[in-house]
Amino acid sequence: MIAKRIPARTNGHGFGGLARYIVDANGQARPDTWTRTADYILDTAHGGAKVSGVRVTNCGTDDAALATAAVLVTQARYEKRPGRKSAASRSYHLVISFPPGERPGADVLRAVEDRLVESIGYGEHQRISAVHNDTDHLHIHVAINKVHPRTLRNVEPYYDKARLMETCAALELRYGLTRTNHGKLDASSRMNAGAAALEAHTGRESLTRWIRENARTALLDALKAGDWQAIHAAAARYGLTLKPHGAGMAIVDDASGVGIKASAVDRALSSKGLLAHLGAFQPKAEQAAPAQNRYRATPARKYSDTSALWTAFQRQRDEALAARGTTRHTHADEHAVYVTELRRWYREKAAHLKVRTDLNRAEKRDAWKALFAERAADFARERERYAAQRKQASSAMPMPTWPGFLAKAAANGDSAAAVALQRRQRKAAATRNEVPAGNAATRAATPATNHNGTGGEKRPTPPTVPHKPRRGR
C-alpha cells in the first residue's frame, strides 16, 4: 500500500475542481453545476463509471455536491476573517493505492482512510473520498479541506510523507495487507515515492534502483578523484549523463531520456555535495567511451526463467502503445479538421455580419455578442468532446502490466509464468510478520469489476461540421 500527497496544481480550480474529479461528476468546479448524481456515479450494474464508492466525512451530509458546497463556505469564511492569510493551497489531495489484485473490504478501506488522515492531523477536517477502480490497482482519492471548520486555520502538515509511510507499514501489518517497501527515514536507503510506485504497480525495475545497484559505487569512487571528467566518464560507462537541472543535479539515461535526482542515488551526489567536492560544474568532454552496461527496465524481481516471458510482455506492451497511439492520432486529426472548418465557418459568418446594413448600432452590437457567445460555446463543447474521447480511448485500451501479464499467462497454462507468480506471492507472504488469522476475514476481496469508457454516456460521434445557417456560402 502506498499513500502519497498529490501536489496542488497552480492553475487548478480549488477544492471544487478536485472534488469534481474525485467523484467523477460532470460540470464545472461549482458543485451546483454537477449533472451526475451519486446514484449514477455508483451505477455499476448499468455501466457505471470509474468510481465504486463515495464517502463524505465531517460535512453534515452524505451528498458529495452539498459537502463540496459546505467546504467552499468554510474556505470563504477563512478568506473573510481578519488578519493575514496563508498563501498555501486550501486543499490537500491524498491518494491511497493498493498493489494489483488486492481489494480489501469496505470496512478495511474506511479504517485505512481514517487512520492515514488522522496521522497527518486532519481527523477533524472536512473531506470527500472515493474509491476508483479504473486501473488494475484499487486506489482511494481523498480531498481534504485544510481549513479547520471551527478554528478556521489553514493547517499545513509537516513531515506528512514520513508519517504516511510509517502509518502504511503499521496498517499493512494490522490488516494483513501486502507489504510494500516504504523505505527507511534515512536518505541513504530510501526509495523516492515515484520509483516505489513504478515498481509496485508495473513490476519493472526503476532507474533509481538500477543506478544504485549498478553505477553507484563507480560514481562515488570517481567523486573521490576530485575531477568532473572522472565522474562524467564513470557515468558514461553505464549509459548515463550527469547534468544540472533547475537548482539541483540530475542523472539522465542516454537511451530513454529519463532522468532522476542525483541525490536519490546518494546524498553525496547532490548538487551541494558535488559542487563542494569538485567546484563549479564542468560539462563532459565531447569524446566519451562506449557504455559497458545500460538500463533496460527489466522486472524488478529477476528470475532465470522469466526472460522469454519478459520479452513477450514487452512486445505486447509495445503493440498496445502503438494501437493507442494510432487511435489518438486518428482522433487528433478528426479534431483538427473539425476545428479548422468551424473557424472558417465563423469567419465567413462574421464577415457577413460586418457588411449588413439592415441593423442599427445597438442591434449589430447584440448580434456580435451573440455570435461570440455561440462561437465560444461551440469550441468549448468540442474541447470537452475531444477530452472525453481521449479518456475513453485510454480506458478502452489499458496498458498491460507485468504482474497482470504473468497472471494471465499462468491462467492459460504457462508453467514458467505460474512459477514466477508463485514466487511473487511467496515473497509477499514472507514479508508479513505473523499476521493474526482473525484479520484474514477483514481482507475479503470486493468483486472485481472492469469499467471502461465513461459509464452510461453515449460515445461521442466522429466530428462533423455542424449544420448551421451559412449566409453567402
TINULO-529754 format. One line per 10 residues: number of its first residue (from 1); for each residue x, y, z of N, C-alpha, C. Coordinates in steps of 0.1 Angstrom, whole numbers. Each point is the difference from the previous one (the first is absolute). Example, Ala and Ser with C-alpha at 12.3 -4.5 7.8 and 13.67 -1.06 7.14 Angstrom:
2
1> 132,-57,78,-9,12,0,9,12,0 | -4,11,-7,9,11,0,-8,11,8
//
This chain:
473
1> 8,-12,0,-8,12,0,9,12,0 | -4,10,-8,8,12,-1,-10,12,2 | 4,9,9,-8,12,2,9,12,-3 | -5,9,-8,8,12,-4,-8,12,-2 | 6,11,1,-7,13,-2,2,4,-15 | -11,4,-6,1,5,-14,2,15,1 | 10,6,-6,2,15,1,-12,7,-6 | -4,11,6,-11,8,-6,5,7,-13 | -9,0,-10,3,7,-13,-1,15,2 | 9,7,-6,0,15,2,-12,6,-8
11> -4,-7,-11,-11,5,-8,-13,-9,2 | -1,-6,12,-11,-8,2,-12,8,4 | -11,-7,4,-13,7,4,-3,-2,14 | 10,-2,9,-2,-1,14,-7,-12,4 | -7,0,12,-6,-12,5,-11,-5,-9 | -8,10,-6,-11,-4,-8,5,-9,-12 | 10,5,-7,6,-8,-11,5,-14,4 | 7,0,12,5,-12,5,-11,-10,3 | -10,4,7,-11,-8,4,-7,-5,-12 | -2,8,-10,-7,-4,-12,8,-11,-7
21> 13,1,0,8,-11,-6,-1,-13,8 | 1,2,13,0,-12,8,-13,-8,-1 | -12,6,0,-12,-7,-1,-5,-2,-15 | 9,5,-9,-3,-2,-15,-13,6,-4 | -3,12,5,-12,7,-4,2,9,-12 | -11,2,-8,1,9,-11,-4,14,4 | 6,10,-6,-3,14,3,13,8,3 | -2,12,6,11,8,2,5,-2,15 | 9,9,4,5,-1,14,-11,2,10 | -10,9,-3,-11,2,10,-9,-12,1
31> -3,-5,12,-8,-12,2,-14,2,-6 | -6,12,-1,-13,1,-5,-1,-2,-15 | 11,-2,-7,0,-3,-14,1,-15,-3 | 2,-8,11,2,-14,-2,-12,-7,-5 | 1,-8,-11,-12,-6,-6,-1,-15,3 | 11,-6,6,0,-14,3,-2,-2,15 | -10,-6,4,-3,-2,14,8,-12,5 | 0,-2,13,7,-11,6,-7,-14,-4 | -13,0,-3,-6,-12,-4,5,-4,-14 | 2,9,-9,6,-3,-13,14,-4,1
41> 8,7,8,14,-3,1,2,-14,5 | -8,-5,9,2,-13,5,-8,-11,-7 | -6,3,-12,-9,-9,-7,9,-10,-8 | 7,-9,8,8,-9,-7,-7,-11,-7 | -13,-3,4,-8,-10,-7,-3,4,-14 | 0,13,-3,-4,5,-13,11,7,-7 | 12,-4,3,12,6,-7,4,13,7 | 0,0,14,4,12,7,15,3,-3 | 4,12,5,13,5,-3,11,-6,9 | 11,7,1,12,-6,7,-2,0,15
51> -9,7,5,-2,2,15,-9,-11,5 | 5,-8,10,-8,-11,6,-4,3,14 | 3,12,5,-5,3,13,4,14,4 | -9,8,5,2,14,5,-3,1,14 | 9,7,8,-2,2,14,2,14,4 | -9,6,8,1,14,4,2,0,16 | 10,7,5,3,0,14,1,15,5 | -7,2,12,0,12,7,-6,12,-8 | -9,-3,-8,-7,10,-8,-15,2,3 | -5,-9,8,-14,1,4,-10,-4,-11
61> 5,-7,-10,-8,-6,-11,7,-11,-6 | -8,-9,-7,6,-11,-8,1,3,-15 | -5,12,-4,0,3,-14,13,8,-3 | 7,-5,-11,13,6,-3,-1,14,-5 | -10,4,-7,-2,13,-5,-2,10,12 | -10,-4,9,-3,8,11,13,1,10 | 7,-11,1,12,1,8,11,9,-6 | 1,0,-13,9,9,-6,-4,15,2 | -13,2,-1,-5,14,3,3,4,14 | -1,-9,10,3,3,14,15,3,1
71> 8,-8,-7,15,3,1,3,14,-5 | -6,3,-12,2,14,-6,-5,11,10 | -11,-3,7,-4,10,10,10,2,11 | 6,-11,5,10,1,10,12,7,-5 | 4,-2,-12,12,7,-6,-3,14,-2 | -12,4,-4,-4,14,-1,0,7,13 | -4,-7,11,1,6,13,14,3,4 | 9,-9,-4,14,2,3,6,12,-8 | -5,2,-12,5,11,-8,-5,14,6 | -12,-1,6,-6,13,5,5,4,14
81> 6,-10,7,4,3,14,11,11,-1 | 1,8,11,11,10,0,13,-7,3 | 11,8,-4,13,-6,2,6,-5,-13 | 13,-4,2,8,-4,-12,-5,-14,-4 | -1,-2,-13,-4,-13,-6,12,-7,-5 | 0,-13,2,11,-9,-6,-1,-1,-15 | 11,0,-6,1,-1,-15,-1,-14,-4 | 0,-10,9,0,-14,-4,-14,-4,-5 | 0,-11,-7,-13,-5,-5,-9,-4,11 | -13,1,-3,-11,-3,10,-4,-14,0
91> 6,-8,-9,-4,-14,-2,12,-9,1 | -3,-13,5,10,-10,1,-5,-12,-8 | 8,-5,-10,-5,-11,-8,9,-12,4 | -6,-10,6,6,-12,4,-4,-12,-8 | 9,-8,-5,-3,-12,-8,6,-12,8 | -9,-10,2,4,-13,6,-2,-11,-10 | 11,-6,-4,-1,-11,-10,5,-13,5 | -6,-11,-6,3,-13,4,6,-8,-11 | 8,-10,2,6,-8,-11,-11,-6,-9 | 4,-4,-12,-10,-6,-9,-5,-13,6
101> -14,-1,-1,-6,-12,5,-5,1,15 | 5,9,7,-3,1,14,-12,9,2 | -11,-5,5,-13,8,1,-6,-2,14 | 5,7,10,-5,-1,14,-15,3,0 | -7,-5,11,-14,3,2,-2,14,3 | -13,4,0,-4,14,2,4,5,14 | -2,-9,10,4,4,14,15,3,1 | 8,-9,-7,14,3,1,4,13,-7 | -6,2,-12,3,12,-7,-3,13,8 | -12,-1,7,-4,12,9,10,1,11
111> 4,-11,6,10,1,12,13,5,-5 | 5,-4,-12,12,4,-5,0,15,-3 | -11,5,-6,-1,14,-3,0,8,13 | -8,-4,10,-1,7,12,14,2,7 | 7,-12,1,12,0,7,11,9,-7 | 0,-1,-13,10,8,-8,-3,15,2 | -13,4,-1,-3,14,1,3,5,14 | -3,-8,10,3,4,14,15,1,2 | 8,-8,-7,15,1,2,6,13,-4 | -7,7,-9,6,13,-5,-8,11,6
121> -8,-2,10,-7,10,8,-13,6,-6 | -6,-8,-9,-12,5,-7,-13,-8,4 | 1,-6,12,-12,-8,4,-13,7,2 | 1,13,4,-12,8,2,-3,9,-12 | 7,-1,-11,-2,8,-11,-11,-6,-10 | -6,9,-7,-10,-5,-10,8,-7,-12 | -6,-11,-5,6,-7,-11,-10,-8,-8 | 3,-2,-12,-7,-9,-9,9,-10,-6 | -4,-13,0,9,-10,-5,-8,-9,-10 | 7,-6,-9,-6,-9,-10,10,-11,-4
131> -6,-12,-1,8,-12,-4,-1,-1,-15 | 12,0,-7,1,-1,-14,4,-14,-4 | -6,-5,-10,3,-14,-5,3,0,-15 | 4,12,-5,2,1,-15,14,-5,-4 | 8,-5,9,13,-6,-3,1,-13,6 | 12,-7,-2,1,-14,5,4,0,15 | 2,12,6,2,1,14,-10,9,6 | -7,-5,10,-10,8,7,6,12,7 | -6,11,0,6,12,7,-12,9,4 | 4,8,11,-10,9,6,5,14,-1
141> -8,9,-6,3,14,0,-7,7,12 | 7,8,7,-5,7,12,2,15,-2 | -10,8,-1,1,15,-1,-3,5,14 | 10,7,6,-1,5,14,0,15,0 | -9,6,8,0,14,1,10,4,11 | 11,6,-3,10,4,9,-4,10,11 | -11,7,-3,-5,10,9,-9,-7,10 | 4,1,13,-8,-7,11,-13,7,1 | -11,-8,0,-14,6,0,-3,8,12 | 7,-1,12,-3,8,11,10,11,3
151> 13,-4,-1,10,10,3,3,9,-12 | -4,-4,-12,2,7,-13,15,2,-2 | 9,-9,4,14,1,-2,3,-9,-12 | 9,5,-9,4,-8,-12,12,-8,5 | -3,-13,3,10,-9,6,9,-6,-10 | 13,2,1,10,-7,-9,7,-11,7 | -2,-12,-3,7,-11,7,15,0,-3 | 8,-2,10,14,-1,-1,5,-15,1 | 10,-4,-8,5,-13,0,-12,-10,-3 | -9,4,-9,-11,-9,-3,4,-12,-8
161> 11,1,-8,4,-11,-7,5,-11,9 | 8,3,10,5,-10,9,-11,-6,8 | -10,8,5,-11,-5,7,-8,-9,-8 | -3,3,-12,-7,-9,-9,7,-13,-2 | 13,0,-2,8,-12,-2,-1,-9,13 | 2,6,11,-1,-8,13,-14,-6,2 | -10,8,-3,-14,-5,2,-3,-11,-9 | 4,1,-13,-2,-10,-10,6,-13,5 | 12,0,5,6,-12,4,-7,-6,12 | -5,8,9,-8,-5,12,-13,-6,-5
171> -7,6,-9,-13,-5,-5,2,-13,-8 | 10,-1,-8,3,-12,-7,1,-12,9 | 7,2,11,2,-10,10,-13,-3,8 | -8,10,3,-12,-2,8,-11,-7,-8 | -2,3,-13,-10,-5,-8,4,-11,-10 | 13,-4,1,5,-11,-8,1,4,-15 | 3,12,-3,1,4,-14,14,-3,-5 | 1,0,-13,13,-2,-7,10,11,5 | 11,-5,5,10,10,5,7,6,-12 | 2,13,1,7,8,-10,13,6,6
181> 10,1,-8,13,6,5,-2,15,1 | -3,5,12,-2,14,2,14,7,3 | 10,-8,1,14,6,2,2,4,14 | 12,5,3,3,5,13,0,15,0 | 1,6,12,0,14,1,13,6,-3 | 11,-8,-1,13,6,-3,1,1,-15 | 5,11,-5,1,2,-15,8,-10,-7 | 10,-6,6,9,-9,-7,-7,-13,-6 | -11,-4,7,-6,-13,-4,-15,2,-5 | -5,12,0,-14,2,-3,-2,1,-15
191> -10,-7,-5,-4,2,-14,-10,11,-1 | 1,8,-10,-10,11,-1,-14,-5,-4 | -10,8,2,-14,-5,-2,-2,-4,-14 | 5,7,-10,-2,-3,-14,5,-13,-4 | 13,-3,5,6,-13,-3,-7,-11,6 | -4,2,13,-7,-11,7,-13,-3,-7 | -8,10,-4,-12,-2,-6,1,-7,-14 | 11,4,-7,2,-7,-13,2,-15,2 | 9,-4,10,3,-14,2,-12,-7,5 | -8,6,9,-11,-7,6,-11,-2,-10
201> -2,8,-9,-12,-1,-9,3,-5,-14 | 13,0,-4,3,-6,-13,9,-12,1 | 7,-2,11,9,-11,1,14,3,-7 | 2,12,-5,12,3,-7,10,7,9 | 13,-4,-2,10,6,8,1,15,-3 | 0,9,10,1,14,-2,15,4,-4 | 1,11,-6,13,6,-3,8,2,12 | -7,5,11,7,3,12,6,-12,6 | -8,-11,1,6,-13,5,11,-5,-8 | -1,1,-13,11,-6,-9,13,8,2
211> -1,13,1,12,8,1,6,-3,14 | -8,-1,10,5,-3,14,7,-14,0 | -5,-10,-7,5,-13,1,12,-2,-10 | 1,8,-11,10,-2,-10,10,11,-1 | -4,13,0,10,10,-2,3,9,12 | -6,-3,11,2,9,12,15,-1,4 | 5,-12,2,14,-1,5,10,7,-9 | -2,-2,-14,9,6,-9,-1,16,1 | -12,5,1,-1,14,1,6,6,13 | -2,-7,11,6,5,13,16,-1,-1
221> 5,-11,-6,14,-1,-2,6,11,-8 | -7,4,-11,4,10,-9,-1,14,8 | -9,1,9,-1,13,7,12,2,9 | 6,-11,5,12,1,8,12,5,-8 | -1,-1,-13,12,4,-8,0,16,-1 | -11,6,4,-1,15,0,0,6,-14 | -5,-7,-10,0,6,-13,-13,-3,-7 | -6,11,-7,-13,-2,-7,1,-10,-11 | 11,0,-7,1,-9,-12,1,-15,5 | 5,-2,12,0,-14,5,-14,-5,3
231> -8,9,6,-14,-5,3,-8,0,-13 | 3,8,-10,-7,-1,-13,3,-13,-6 | 13,-4,0,4,-12,-6,-6,-12,7 | -1,0,13,-6,-11,7,-15,-1,-3 | -7,11,-2,-14,0,-4,-1,-5,-14 | 9,4,-9,-1,-5,-14,1,-15,-1 | 8,-6,8,2,-15,-1,-14,-7,3 | -9,7,6,-13,-6,2,-11,6,-8 | 4,7,-11,-10,7,-8,-8,11,6 | 7,7,9,-6,11,8,7,13,-2
241> -7,11,2,6,13,-1,-4,8,13 | 10,7,5,-3,9,12,-1,14,-5 | -11,7,4,-1,14,-5,-9,8,10 | 2,13,0,-8,8,9,-15,0,-5 | -9,1,10,-14,0,-3,-7,9,11 | -4,12,-4,-6,9,9,11,4,10 | -4,-1,13,10,3,11,8,-12,4 | -2,-11,-6,7,-12,4,8,-7,-11 | 3,-13,2,7,-7,-9,-8,-13,-4 | 0,-3,-13,-7,-12,-5,9,-10,-6
251> -4,-13,1,7,-10,-8,-10,-5,-10 | 3,0,-13,-9,-2,-11,5,-13,-7 | -10,-9,-3,3,-12,-8,1,5,-15 | 11,-2,-7,2,5,-13,-9,-7,-10 | -4,-12,2,-8,-7,-10,-15,4,1 | -5,2,11,-15,3,2,-2,15,3 | 10,7,4,-2,14,4,-6,2,14 | -3,-11,7,-6,0,13,11,5,10 | -4,9,9,10,5,10,-5,-1,14 | 9,-1,9,-3,0,15,9,10,7
261> -4,4,12,8,8,8,13,-7,4 | 11,6,-2,13,-7,4,0,-3,15 | -6,8,8,0,-2,14,-9,-12,4 | -9,-5,-9,-7,-12,3,8,-13,-1 | 12,1,-6,9,-11,-1,9,0,13 | 5,12,4,8,1,12,1,15,3 | -1,3,13,0,14,4,13,7,-4 | 11,-8,-1,13,6,-4,-1,5,-14 | -9,-5,-8,-2,5,-14,-9,11,-2 | -5,6,11,-8,12,-1,7,11,-6
271> -7,10,-5,7,12,-6,9,7,10 | -4,1,12,8,6,10,13,-8,3 | -2,-13,1,12,-8,2,10,-1,-11 | -6,0,-12,9,-1,-12,8,14,-1 | -7,11,1,7,13,-1,10,2,11 | -3,-6,12,10,2,10,12,-8,-2 | -1,-12,-6,12,-8,-3,7,3,-13 | -8,4,-10,6,1,-13,1,15,-6 | -6,9,7,0,14,-4,-11,2,-10 | 1,11,-8,-11,4,-9,-2,-12,-11
281> -12,-1,-4,-4,-11,-9,8,1,-13 | 5,-11,-6,6,0,-13,-7,-11,-8 | -5,4,-12,-6,-11,-9,10,-10,-4 | -5,-12,-4,9,-11,-4,6,3,-13 | 12,-6,-2,7,2,-13,-8,-6,-12 | 4,5,-12,-7,-5,-12,1,-15,-1 | 12,-6,1,2,-14,-2,-3,-7,13 | -7,-11,-1,-3,-8,12,0,-15,-4 | 5,-8,9,2,-14,-3,-14,-6,-1 | -2,-11,-8,-13,-6,-2,-4,-6,13
291> -14,-1,2,-5,-5,12,2,-15,1 | 4,-4,12,3,-15,3,-13,-7,5 | -9,8,5,-12,-5,6,-11,11,-1 | -12,-4,-2,-11,9,-2,-13,-4,8 | -8,10,3,-13,-3,7,-10,-5,-10 | -7,-11,3,-9,-6,-9,-14,-2,6 | -3,5,12,-13,-1,6,-4,-15,1 | 8,-9,4,-4,-14,2,-9,-2,12 | -6,-11,1,-8,-2,12,7,3,13 | -7,6,9,6,4,13,5,-13,8
301> -7,-11,-2,4,-13,6,4,-9,-11 | 13,-2,-1,6,-8,-11,0,-15,3 | -4,-8,-9,1,-14,1,5,-5,-13 | 7,-12,0,7,-5,-12,-10,-4,-10 | -12,-4,4,-10,-5,-10,-10,10,-5 | 3,13,2,-10,10,-4,5,8,-12 | 11,-3,-6,5,9,-11,-9,-1,-12 | -4,-12,-4,-9,-2,-11,-13,7,3 | -5,-1,12,-13,6,4,1,15,-1 | 12,5,5,1,15,-1,1,5,-14
311> 6,-8,-9,1,4,-14,-14,1,-6 | -8,-11,3,-14,0,-5,-8,12,6 | 2,3,13,-7,11,6,3,13,-6 | 13,2,-3,5,12,-6,-7,2,-14 | 0,-11,-8,-6,0,-13,-15,4,1 | -7,-6,10,-14,3,2,-2,14,4 | 8,5,8,-1,14,5,3,10,-12 | 10,-4,-8,3,9,-12,-12,0,-9 | -6,-12,-2,-12,0,-9,-11,8,5 | -2,-1,13,-11,8,7,3,15,-2
321> 12,4,2,4,14,-1,-2,5,-14 | 3,-9,-10,-2,4,-14,-14,1,-4 | -9,-9,5,-14,1,-2,-6,12,6 | 4,3,12,-6,12,7,5,13,-8 | 13,0,-4,5,11,-8,-7,2,-13 | -3,-11,-7,-8,1,-13,-14,6,3 | -6,-5,10,-14,6,3,1,14,4 | 9,4,8,2,14,4,3,9,-12 | 8,-5,-9,4,8,-12,-13,2,-9 | -8,-10,-1,-12,1,-8,-10,10,6
331> -1,-1,13,-9,10,7,5,14,-1 | 14,2,1,6,13,-1,-2,6,-14 | 1,-9,-10,-2,5,-14,-15,5,-2 | -9,-9,5,-14,4,-1,-3,13,7 | 6,1,12,-2,13,8,5,12,-8 | 12,-2,-5,6,12,-8,-8,4,-12 | -5,-10,-7,-8,3,-12,-13,7,4 | -6,-5,11,-12,7,4,2,14,5 | 10,2,8,3,13,5,3,10,-11 | 8,-5,-10,3,9,-12,-12,4,-7
341> -9,-10,-3,-13,3,-7,-9,10,8 | 0,-2,13,-8,8,9,5,14,0 | 13,2,1,5,14,-1,-3,6,-13 | 2,-7,-11,-3,6,-13,-15,4,-1 | -9,-8,5,-14,3,0,-3,13,7 | 6,1,12,-2,12,8,6,12,-6 | 11,-1,-6,6,12,-7,-9,5,-11 | -6,-9,-8,-9,4,-10,-13,6,6 | -5,-6,11,-12,6,6,3,14,6 | 12,2,5,4,13,5,1,10,-11
351> 6,-4,-11,1,8,-12,-14,5,-5 | -9,-10,0,-14,3,-5,-6,10,10 | 1,-2,13,-6,10,10,7,14,-2 | 12,0,-3,7,13,0,-6,9,-11 | -4,-6,-11,-5,9,-11,-15,1,0 | -7,-5,10,-14,2,0,-4,14,3 | -10,5,-8,-4,14,2,-14,2,5 | -7,-12,3,-13,1,4,-1,0,15 | 11,1,7,0,1,15,5,13,5 | -6,5,10,5,13,6,12,-4,9
361> 6,10,7,12,-2,7,-3,-10,12 | -11,2,7,-3,-8,12,-3,-15,-5 | -7,-1,-11,-3,-14,-4,13,-7,-5 | 9,7,-7,12,-6,-4,9,-4,12 | 0,9,10,8,-4,12,-6,-13,6 | -13,-1,1,-6,-12,6,3,-12,-9 | 0,2,-13,3,-11,-9,14,-5,1 | 10,9,2,14,-3,2,1,-8,13 | -6,4,11,0,-7,13,-5,-14,-1 | -11,-1,-7,-6,-14,-2,9,-9,-8
371> 7,6,-10,9,-8,-9,12,-5,8 | 5,10,8,12,-4,8,-4,-11,11 | -11,2,6,-5,-10,10,-2,-14,-7 | -6,0,-11,-2,-12,-7,13,-7,-4 | 9,8,-5,13,-5,-4,8,-6,12 | -1,7,12,7,-5,12,-6,-13,4 | -14,-1,0,-7,-12,4,4,-12,-9 | 1,2,-13,3,-10,-9,14,-6,2 | 9,9,2,14,-4,2,2,-7,14 | -7,5,10,0,-7,13,-6,-14,-1
381> -11,-1,-7,-6,-13,-2,9,-10,-7 | 7,5,-10,10,-9,-7,11,-4,8 | 5,10,9,12,-4,8,-5,-11,10 | -12,2,6,-5,-10,9,-1,-14,-7 | -6,0,-12,-2,-12,-7,13,-7,-3 | 10,8,-4,13,-6,-4,7,-5,13 | -1,7,11,6,-5,12,-6,-13,5 | -14,-1,-2,-7,-12,4,4,-12,-9 | 2,3,-13,4,-10,-10,13,-6,3 | 10,9,4,13,-5,4,0,-8,12
391> -8,4,10,-2,-7,12,-6,-14,-2 | -10,0,-9,-6,-13,-3,9,-9,-7 | 9,5,-9,9,-8,-7,10,-6,10 | 5,8,9,9,-5,10,-6,-11,9 | -13,1,4,-6,-10,8,-3,-13,-8 | -3,2,-13,-3,-12,-8,12,-7,-4 | 12,6,0,13,-7,-3,10,2,11 | -3,-6,12,10,1,11,13,-7,-3 | 11,6,6,13,-6,-2,2,-12,8 | 5,-11,-5,3,-12,8,11,2,10
401> -2,-6,11,10,1,11,7,-14,2 | 12,0,5,7,-13,1,-7,-10,10 | -5,4,11,-7,-9,9,-12,-6,-7 | -8,9,-7,-12,-4,-7,4,-10,-11 | 10,3,-8,5,-9,-11,3,-14,6 | 7,0,11,4,-13,6,-13,-8,4 | -9,7,6,-13,-6,5,-8,-6,-12 | 0,8,-11,-8,-5,-12,7,-12,-6 | 14,1,-1,7,-11,-6,-1,-13,8 | 0,2,13,-1,-12,9,-14,-6,-1
411> -10,8,-2,-14,-5,-2,-1,-8,-13 | 8,4,-10,0,-7,-13,9,-12,0 | 6,-4,11,8,-12,1,14,2,-2 | 6,12,1,14,2,-1,7,-4,13 | 7,-10,0,6,-5,13,11,10,5 | 7,6,-9,11,10,5,-7,12,6 | -11,5,-5,-7,11,5,-6,-4,14 | -5,-12,1,-6,-5,13,10,0,11 | 12,-5,-4,11,-1,10,4,14,4 | 2,9,-10,3,14,4,-10,7,8
421> -13,-3,-3,-11,6,8,0,-5,14 | 3,-13,2,0,-6,13,12,5,8 | 11,3,-6,11,6,7,-3,14,5 | -7,7,-9,-4,14,5,-9,-1,12 | -10,-9,-1,-9,-2,11,7,-5,13 | 9,-9,-1,7,-5,11,9,11,7 | 6,9,-9,8,11,6,-9,10,7 | -12,2,-6,-9,10,6,-5,-6,14 | -2,-13,0,-5,-6,12,11,0,11 | 13,-2,-5,11,-1,10,2,14,7
431> -4,11,-7,2,13,7,-10,3,10 | -11,-8,1,-10,2,10,5,-6,14 | 0,8,10,6,-5,13,-11,-6,8 | -3,-13,-3,-9,-8,9,-13,7,2 | -7,3,-11,-13,7,1,-10,-9,6 | -7,5,11,-10,-9,6,-11,-5,-10 | -4,-12,2,-10,-6,-9,-13,7,0 | -3,6,11,-13,7,1,-1,12,-10 | 12,5,-4,-1,12,-9,-3,-4,-14 | 1,-13,-3,-2,-5,-14,-14,3,-4
441> -9,0,10,-14,2,-4,-3,14,-4 | 9,9,5,-2,14,-4,5,3,-14 | 7,-10,-6,6,3,-13,-8,-6,-11 | -12,-3,2,-9,-6,-10,0,10,-12 | 4,-6,-11,1,9,-12,-13,4,-5 | -1,12,-5,-13,5,-6,0,-5,-14 | -12,-2,-6,-1,-5,-13,8,8,-10 | 8,-7,-8,8,8,-10,-9,4,-12 | 0,12,-3,-8,5,-11,9,8,-9 | -3,1,-12,8,7,-10,-9,9,-8
451> 1,13,2,-8,10,-6,8,8,-10 | -3,-2,-12,7,7,-11,-9,11,-5 | 5,10,-5,-8,11,-5,-5,9,10 | -11,7,-2,-5,10,9,-14,-3,5 | -2,-13,3,-13,-4,6,-11,0,-10 | -11,6,4,-12,0,-8,0,10,-11 | 10,9,-1,0,10,-11,2,-7,-13 | -6,6,-11,2,-5,-13,14,4,-5 | 5,-9,-8,14,3,-6,-2,12,-10 | 9,10,1,-1,11,-9,1,-4,-14
461> -8,5,-9,1,-4,-14,12,8,-6 | 5,-6,-11,11,7,-7,-4,15,-4 | 9,9,2,-3,14,-2,-4,3,-15 | -10,8,-1,-4,5,-13,-4,14,1 | 1,7,-11,-4,15,0,-15,1,4 | -3,8,10,-14,1,4,-8,7,-11 | -13,-5,-1,-9,5,-10,-6,13,5 | 6,11,-4,-4,13,4,-3,9,-12 | -9,10,2,-2,9,-12,13,6,-4 | 3,0,-13,12,5,-6,-3,10,-10
471> 0,12,4,-3,11,-9,11,3,-9 | -3,2,-13,10,3,-10,9,-11,-4 | -4,-13,3,9,-11,-3,-6,-8,-12
//
